[in-house]
Amino acid sequence: MRTVMQDRMGTAMGTNRRNVLAGIGAGVAASIAESAFAQGGGRGRRKLGYAIVGLGSYATRQIMPRFKECDSSRLVALVSGTPAKLTRYAAEYDIPAGNCYGYRDFDRIRDNPAIDIVYIVLPNSLHAEYSIRAARAGKHVMCEKPMATSVAEAQAMIAASRAAARMLMVGYRSRFEPHNRLAIELARGGHVGPTRIVTAEHGFAAQPGQWRLDRALSGGGSLMDIGIYSLNAARYLTGEEPVSVQAVESTDRRDPRFRTVEDRIDFMLRFPSGAIANCVSSYSSNHNRYRVVGTGGDIDLEPATSYDGQRMTIRRDGATTARVLPAERRSQFALQLDHLSDCVTSGRAPIVAGEEGLADMRVIEAIYRSAREGRSVRFDRA
């Protein structure tokens, strides 16, 4: 059987950055909603069907078990290049054999009306290919982060979804986690005064032999994998787009893990309001924290973007308090899955549409450029 890498295709279609529904037009948005309603036979809302593409650890241990929590989504199909995985997980989740696909026959999903949404959980370098193929097959797409390995790929993915009148969402699960949602509300609402500094640190000790350490599959090192959490947090906490970035890379090339990818990148983002974000991305040290410092206090999350266990502390008016949130019935994973299903049904744009992934890719390319050239890089907002 051919591997995913052997099936790779190249494509590059340019597009401008703008809102998904504005880009494809109100008429197309309405047709998406009407189609979703019609699939329910006009009797009301049904659970939309997901196909999971790539049965690695994240898909099988984090995503797939969460469908039981979902109100609007259900698992109906699997795609993998490993027959044993298809057999195992099809039995576990009661997926019929006809809804199990390999990579060579992936495009047959177009003929399966049970599949509404395709969730791409593959190595980064394959995100663009399979997202585009899914859109051309008439399916809505959820794609894991980073959305792509380049701005050009991200633009091609957005263009393909628009051309097919289908939605594209990026798997920024933290946007659905309660502590992160509250941190955004408090930071942007001035709870501790106007934001002056954000510090965001993410990293872990990468173990040898993983696909993420192979640039051909990952598109880069820690920045593409764990550092994107620092970057995305800086953007969603400030609610702004950076005007410049300064970055420094620290990689020991004698370490066999880092023959083709970087270890650590420290980068500083400047925002139009004057706020600054100091960010860490590392494959050799453990971090999972961010802190928003305003003129009247600070908001601290540690861990901030883990799968669970978030802890929030707020310092304000000379007092430091822990903010404890009630448990939610649905996890951040289930809320993310249901969000796209609900958007497809209603026709409204996802809060983390393809344009959000494209925005991160623009900054990631600038971070790499800054580190490579040893200078600050400004963003052209024309």
C-alpha positions in Angstrom: 0.0 0.0 0.0 1.2 3.4 -0.9 2.0 5.8 2.0 0.5 9.3 2.5 3.8 10.8 1.5 3.7 8.9 -1.8 0.3 10.3 -2.5 1.3 13.9 -1.9 0.2 16.5 -4.4 1.3 20.1 -4.8 -1.0 23.1 -5.3 -0.7 26.8 -4.9 -3.7 29.1 -5.3 -3.5 32.7 -4.1 -6.2 34.4 -2.2 -6.6 37.6 -0.1 -7.1 37.4 3.7 -10.7 38.1 4.7 -13.6 36.6 6.5 -14.8 33.2 5.3 -18.4 34.1 4.7 -17.6 37.5 3.3 -15.2 35.8 1.0 -17.6 33.2 -0.4 -20.6 35.5 -0.3 -23.9 35.6 1.7 -25.7 33.5 -0.9 -23.2 30.7 -0.6 -23.4 30.9 3.2 -27.2 30.5 3.0 -26.8 27.5 0.7 -24.5 25.9 3.2 -27.1 26.2 6.0 -30.0 25.2 3.7 -28.0 22.1 2.6 -27.4 21.1 6.2 -31.1 21.5 7.0 -32.1 19.5 4.0 -29.8 16.6 4.9 -31.9 16.4 8.1 -35.0 15.9 5.9 -36.4 19.3 7.0 -37.2 17.8 10.4 -34.7 19.8 12.4 -31.1 19.6 13.4 -29.2 16.3 13.1 -25.7 15.4 14.2 -23.2 16.0 11.4 -20.9 13.2 10.4 -17.1 13.5 10.8 -14.4 11.5 9.0 -11.1 11.4 10.9 -8.1 11.4 8.5 -5.0 10.0 10.3 -5.3 7.6 13.2 -2.3 8.7 15.2 -2.1 9.3 19.0 -3.8 12.7 19.0 -6.7 11.5 16.9 -7.3 8.2 18.7 -6.6 9.3 22.3 -7.9 12.9 22.4 -10.4 13.5 19.5 -12.3 10.3 18.8 -13.2 9.5 22.4 -14.8 13.0 22.7 -17.6 12.4 20.2 -19.6 10.8 23.0 -19.8 14.2 24.6 -21.0 16.0 21.4 -24.4 17.4 20.8 -24.0 18.2 17.1 -21.3 15.8 15.9 -20.8 12.1 15.4 -17.9 10.0 14.1 -19.0 8.2 10.9 -15.8 7.4 8.9 -12.0 6.7 9.2 -9.1 7.3 6.9 -5.7 5.6 7.4 -2.9 4.0 5.5 -2.7 1.2 8.1 -5.3 -1.5 7.6 -4.8 -2.8 11.2 -5.8 0.6 12.6 -8.9 0.8 10.4 -9.9 -2.6 11.6 -9.3 -1.9 15.3 -11.0 1.5 15.5 -13.8 0.7 13.1 -14.7 -2.1 15.6 -14.3 0.2 18.6 -16.5 2.9 17.2 -18.9 0.8 15.2 -17.9 2.2 11.8 -19.0 0.2 8.9 -16.4 -1.2 6.5 -17.8 0.9 3.7 -16.9 4.0 5.7 -13.2 3.1 6.1 -10.8 4.5 3.5 -7.1 4.4 2.7 -5.2 7.4 1.3 -5.3 6.1 -2.3 -9.1 6.0 -2.3 -9.6 9.0 -0.1 -11.4 10.9 -2.9 -14.3 8.4 -2.7 -15.6 10.3 0.3 -17.4 12.5 -2.2 -19.8 9.7 -2.7 -20.6 9.2 1.0 -23.4 11.5 2.1 -22.9 10.5 5.8 -19.7 12.5 5.8 -20.3 16.2 6.3 -16.9 17.2 7.7 -13.4 15.9 7.3 -11.0 16.4 10.2 -7.3 16.4 9.0 -5.0 15.0 11.8 -1.9 14.3 9.6 1.7 15.5 9.7 1.8 19.3 8.9 3.2 18.9 5.4 0.0 16.9 4.4 -2.5 19.4 5.7 -2.9 21.4 2.5 -3.2 18.4 0.2 -5.9 16.6 2.2 -7.8 19.8 3.1 -7.9 20.7 -0.6 -9.0 17.2 -1.7 -11.7 17.2 1.0 -13.1 20.5 -0.1 -13.1 19.4 -3.7 -15.0 16.3 -2.6 -17.7 18.6 -1.3 -16.8 18.3 2.4 -16.3 20.9 5.1 -12.9 20.8 6.7 -11.4 20.9 10.2 -7.6 21.0 10.0 -5.2 20.6 12.8 -2.7 23.4 13.6 -0.4 24.6 12.2 -2.8 25.0 9.3 0.0 24.5 6.8 3.7 24.8 6.3 3.6 28.1 4.4 1.5 31.1 3.7 1.0 29.9 0.1 -0.4 26.6 1.3 -2.8 28.3 3.7 -4.0 30.6 1.0 -4.6 27.6 -1.3 -6.6 25.8 1.4 -8.8 28.9 1.8 -9.3 29.3 -1.9 -10.3 25.6 -2.3 -12.9 25.8 0.4 -14.3 29.0 -1.0 -14.5 27.5 -4.5 -16.4 24.5 -3.2 -18.6 26.7 -1.0 -17.5 24.7 2.1 -16.2 25.9 5.5 -12.6 25.6 6.7 -11.8 25.7 10.4 -8.4 25.3 12.2 -8.2 23.1 15.3 -7.3 25.8 17.9 -8.9 23.9 20.7 -7.8 26.3 23.4 -10.3 28.9 22.0 -13.0 26.6 23.4 -11.4 25.9 26.8 -13.2 27.8 29.7 -10.1 29.4 31.3 -8.8 30.6 28.0 -12.2 32.0 27.0 -12.3 33.8 30.4 -8.7 35.1 30.0 -9.6 36.6 26.6 -12.7 38.3 28.1 -10.8 39.7 31.0 -7.7 40.8 29.1 -9.6 42.5 26.3 -12.1 43.9 28.7 -9.5 45.7 30.7 -10.1 43.8 33.9 -6.5 44.4 35.0 -6.1 47.6 33.0 -4.9 48.0 29.4 -2.5 45.2 28.4 1.1 46.2 28.4 3.0 42.8 28.4 2.1 39.3 27.5 4.5 36.5 28.3 3.7 33.1 26.6 6.0 30.1 27.1 5.4 26.6 25.5 7.8 23.7 25.2 8.6 20.1 26.0 11.5 17.7 25.7 11.1 16.2 22.3 12.0 12.5 22.1 13.9 11.1 19.1 12.3 9.3 16.3 9.1 11.4 16.0 7.8 12.7 12.6 7.8 16.2 14.2 11.6 16.1 14.1 11.7 15.5 10.3 11.3 18.9 8.4 9.9 17.1 5.4 6.9 16.1 7.5 6.7 18.9 10.0 7.7 22.0 8.0 9.8 23.2 11.0 10.7 22.5 14.6 9.3 23.6 17.9 7.7 26.8 16.5 5.5 24.8 14.1 4.5 22.4 16.9 4.4 23.9 20.4 5.4 27.5 19.8 2.3 28.1 17.8 0.4 28.1 21.2 2.6 31.0 22.4 2.0 32.9 19.2 -1.8 32.3 19.0 -2.2 33.1 22.7 -0.4 36.5 22.2 -2.8 37.3 19.3 -6.0 36.2 21.0 -5.2 37.8 24.4 -4.4 41.2 22.9 -7.0 40.9 20.1 -4.5 42.6 17.8 -2.2 41.7 14.9 1.5 42.4 15.5 3.3 45.2 13.6 6.8 43.7 14.0 8.7 40.7 15.3 12.2 40.1 16.6 13.4 36.5 17.0 16.4 34.5 18.1 17.0 30.8 17.5 19.0 28.6 19.8 19.7 25.1 18.5 22.5 22.7 19.2 23.0 21.0 15.9 25.2 18.4 17.5 22.0 17.0 19.1 20.7 14.3 16.6 17.1 15.4 17.3 17.8 18.8 15.6 19.5 17.8 12.4 16.7 19.3 10.3 14.6 21.3 12.7 15.1 24.1 15.3 15.0 23.5 19.0 14.3 26.9 20.7 13.1 30.2 19.3 12.4 33.2 21.5 10.5 36.0 19.8 9.0 39.4 20.7 5.9 40.7 19.1 5.0 44.4 19.1 1.3 45.4 18.7 -0.4 48.6 17.5 -1.6 49.5 21.1 2.0 49.4 22.3 1.6 46.0 24.0 4.6 43.6 23.7 4.5 39.8 23.8 7.6 37.9 24.8 7.2 34.3 23.7 9.2 31.1 24.1 9.0 28.0 21.8 11.2 25.0 22.9 11.9 21.4 22.3 14.3 21.0 25.1 12.5 22.6 28.2 9.1 22.3 29.7 6.7 25.2 29.6 2.9 25.7 29.5 2.1 29.2 30.7 1.0 32.6 29.8 0.6 35.8 31.7 -1.2 39.1 30.8 0.2 42.1 32.6 -2.0 45.2 32.6 -1.6 48.6 34.3 -3.6 47.4 37.2 -2.5 43.8 37.8 -2.1 40.5 35.9 -3.8 37.3 34.8 -1.8 34.1 35.0 -2.6 30.7 33.6 -0.4 27.7 34.4 -0.9 25.3 32.8 -2.5 27.4 30.2 -3.2 25.3 27.1 -2.9 21.7 28.3 -5.5 19.1 27.6 -6.9 19.7 31.1 -6.0 21.0 34.6 -5.8 24.7 33.7 -5.3 27.0 36.7 -5.9 30.8 36.7 -4.6 33.4 39.2 -5.6 37.0 39.1 -3.7 39.8 40.9 -5.7 43.0 41.1 -6.0 45.9 43.6 -3.2 44.4 45.7 -4.9 41.1 46.1 -4.1 37.7 44.5 -6.9 35.2 44.0 -7.3 31.9 42.3 -10.2 31.8 39.8 -11.9 28.5 39.9 -14.4 27.7 37.2 -17.2 25.1 37.3 -16.7 22.0 35.3 -18.3 21.9 31.9 -20.2 18.9 30.6 -18.3 19.0 27.3 -14.5 19.1 27.0 -12.7 21.7 24.8 -12.4 18.9 22.2 -16.1 18.3 22.0 -16.9 22.0 22.0 -14.5 22.5 19.1 -16.1 19.6 17.1 -19.6 20.9 17.8 -18.7 24.5 16.9 -17.9 23.6 13.3 -21.0 21.4 13.1 -23.1 24.3 14.4 -21.5 26.7 12.0 -22.2 24.5 9.1 -25.9 24.2 10.1 -26.4 27.9 10.8 -24.1 29.3 8.0 -22.1 31.5 10.4 -18.4 31.7 10.2 -16.2 29.7 12.7 -14.4 31.8 15.3 -11.2 30.1 14.1 -11.7 29.9 10.4 -8.9 29.4 7.8 -8.0 33.1 8.0 -7.0 32.6 11.6 -4.5 29.9 10.6 -3.3 32.1 7.7 -2.6 34.9 10.2 -0.4 32.6 12.3 1.4 31.4 9.2 2.3 34.9 8.2 3.8 35.6 11.6 5.6 32.2 11.7 7.3 33.0 8.4 8.3 36.4 9.7 9.7 34.8 12.9 11.8 32.4 10.9 13.0 35.2 8.7 13.9 37.4 11.7 15.9 34.6 13.3 17.7 33.8 10.1 18.5 37.4 9.2 19.2 38.6 12.8 16.9 41.6 12.5 13.4 42.9 13.3 10.8 42.2 10.6 7.8 44.5 10.1 4.5 43.5 8.8 3.0 45.2 5.8 -0.7 45.9 6.6 -1.5 47.7 3.4 
